[in-house]
Amino acid sequence: MLFTNSLLAQENFKVMFYNLLNFPNDTNVPNRIQHLDHILSNYQPDLFMVCELNNAHGANVILQVLQDRIDENYRSAVFTLNTSDDATGNQNDLQNLMFFNSSKFILESQYEITTLYRDFNHYKLKLNSTNQSTNPVYLNVIVCHLKASRGTDNQTLRLEMVQDLTTYLNSFPANSNVMLAGDLNVYTHLEPAFQELISTDNNIVFADPANRMGSWHNNTNYIDVFTQSTRTQTGLGGATGGFDDRFDFILTSTNMLSNQDIYYVDNSYQAFGNNGNIACYNQEIKNANCSGVDFSAEIREALYYFSDHLPVTLQLETNETLLNIPSYQTDSFQITGTNIIENILEIKINKTTLSTNKLYIFNTLGQVVKIISLETSKRLSIDVSNLSNGMYYIAMSNTNVQPLKFIK
C-alpha cells in the first residue's frame, strides 16, 4: 500500500483569455509577436482563447509560438471568419479563436453563434482521460467580443448579442460545463447584458469566479480585476485611457464552482499583469506605480507593448486521470515509447546497480498484480496481455522512487 497515495493526484489546467488588439494587422509596435512569446512562455496556458485576431496567418504565428515554447502538442481550432456582420458591412476583421494542448483536451466540435454584430464561437472539448469512452468529461468553451462603447444604444446591442447566446444555450443539458471568455465591454454588473448572463432564469447560469461584482469603471475598489487600458501614450494603437476598466472576463457555469468533473480552483482568477496596486489607477501598466510581487517589470512591459488589454487567467482541476502525463522516466528506470500499452511493456533500466532486484506492477487499488525479476539485461519486454484494461503503476520496492503509470 506504500504506492497508493500517488493515485489520488488531481490534474490541473491553466486557462488564459486575451484581447490581442488587431493581431497581426496593427503594426504600430514592430515585431509584436516577441512580446506575446514572452507572455505565453511565462504563463504557459493549457487553453488559450483570444479575440481581435485578424486572420489565419496570425493564428498560425501564435500556434507556432505555443508549440515551440509550451508544448509541441498544441493545436488550434479551425479559424473561421466572423459572419454576424455580413448584413452591415462584412468587414470580418476581428475574429475569435481557441488554442489547446491536445495531450489534455480533444476538440469534439465547433460552432458559430451568429448575432447582430459578432459571432460567439463555441468549442466543445473532451478531456483526454483514461476513461473517456465510459465516463467522458466535456468542457464547452465559448469565446466572444461584445459591442464596445458607452451609451444606452450600445448597452442594448450588447444585450441583444447575449440574448442570442442564451437562446443557443437553451438546448444544452442543464448540468453542462460551460466557460465564457471574452471582452464584454461592460462597465458594471448591473448592465443588462451582464444581468442576462447571470440570470437564474436561464438554462445555463454564469458566475463570476473572481466574485467581484460591482460598478467597475473608475472604481479603485476593483483595481485588482482591471484589464484596460495598459497605456496612456498615443501612437501605439488601441485605447489610451490608463488603467481604469474591467472589460475582460472568464465566466463559468455555476456548476463548475462545485462539481468534481472539471471545476474552478478557488482563488486562481487573475488579471495577468495586474499587481492590485491602487497607485496603478489611470497609469500605464509598465509604470513603477503598477509594481508588485506577482508580476515583474519585464512581464508588464511585454503586456504594455503587445496590447491595450491585459489577459485574464484562471485554473481548472479535475479528478480524472489523463492519458498522456509525463514523465515515464525516473533516474532508475523508464518506460520506453508510449505509456499506452497493448500487450508488451518495454522497460529500460537506467542504473546498472540497484538496491532491489525486482519491479512490481500495481493496480489502482494498490494491489500487486505482477512481479518482474531484474537480471543482467538493461532492457525488459514484459508481457502484460493477461492484465485487464485500465491504469497501472510500476515501481521498485524499498526505494523513494515515484511509480510510473501506464495504461493497458
URRA-V6608 format. One line per field, one symbol per residue. ss: DSSP state (h for helix, s for strand, l for the rest). psi: psi as a letter, one per 40 degrees, with the letter a starting at -180 (. if undefined). burial: b if it has 9 or more other ideal C-beta (glycine too) atoms within 8 Angstrom, else e. Layout:
ss=???
psi=???
burial=???
//
This chain:
ss=lllhhhhhllssssssssssssslllllllllhhhhhhhhhhhlllsssssssllhhhhhhhhhhhhhhllllssslllllllllhhhllllllssssssslllsssssssssllllllsssssssslsllllllllssssssssllllllhhhhhhhhhhhhhhhhhhllllllllssssssllllslllhhhhhhllllllllsssllllllsllllhhhhhhllsllllllllllllllllsllsssssshhhhlllllsslllllssllllllhhhlllllllhhhllllllhhhhhhhhhhllsllssssssslllsllllllslllsssllllslllssssssllllllllssssslllllsssssslllllssssslllllllsssssslllllllssssl
psi=ededdeeeiihihhhhihhegfhedhfdhifddddddddddddgidhhhiifhdiddddddddddddddcheeiiiihhiihededefdfdfehiiihiiheedihhdiiihhiaeciihhhhhihhgidfdddgihihhhhhihihiiiidddddddddddddddddedeiideihhhhhihefieieeiddddddeheeidhhiihdeffiahdhfheefdeeieiieiehieeiaifeiheigdhihiiiddeeeiedhihhhfehihhehefhdeeheiideideeiaddhiddddddddedieiiihiiiiiieihidghiifiiddiihiaiehhcdhhhhhhehdhieifiihhiaeeehheihhhhbeiehhhhhfdeiihahiihiiifiehiiiiih.
burial=eebbebbeeebebbbbbbbbbbbbbbeebeebbebbbbbbbebbbbbbbbbbbbbeebbebbbebbbebbeebbbbbebbebbbbeeeeeeeebbbbbbbbbbbbbbeebebbebebbbbbbbbbbbbbbebeeebbbbbbbbbbbbeeeeeebbbbbbbbbbbbbebbeebeeebbbbbbbbbbbebbebbbbbbbbbeebebbbbbbeebebebbeeeebbebbbbbbbbeeebbbebbbbbbbbbbbbbbbbbbebebbbbbeebbbbbbbbebeebbebbbbeeebeeeebeeebbbbbbbbbbbbbbbbbbbbebbbbbeeeeebebbbbeeebebeebbbbbbbeeebebebbbbbbbebeeebebebeeeebbebebeebeebbbbbbbeebebebbbbbb
//
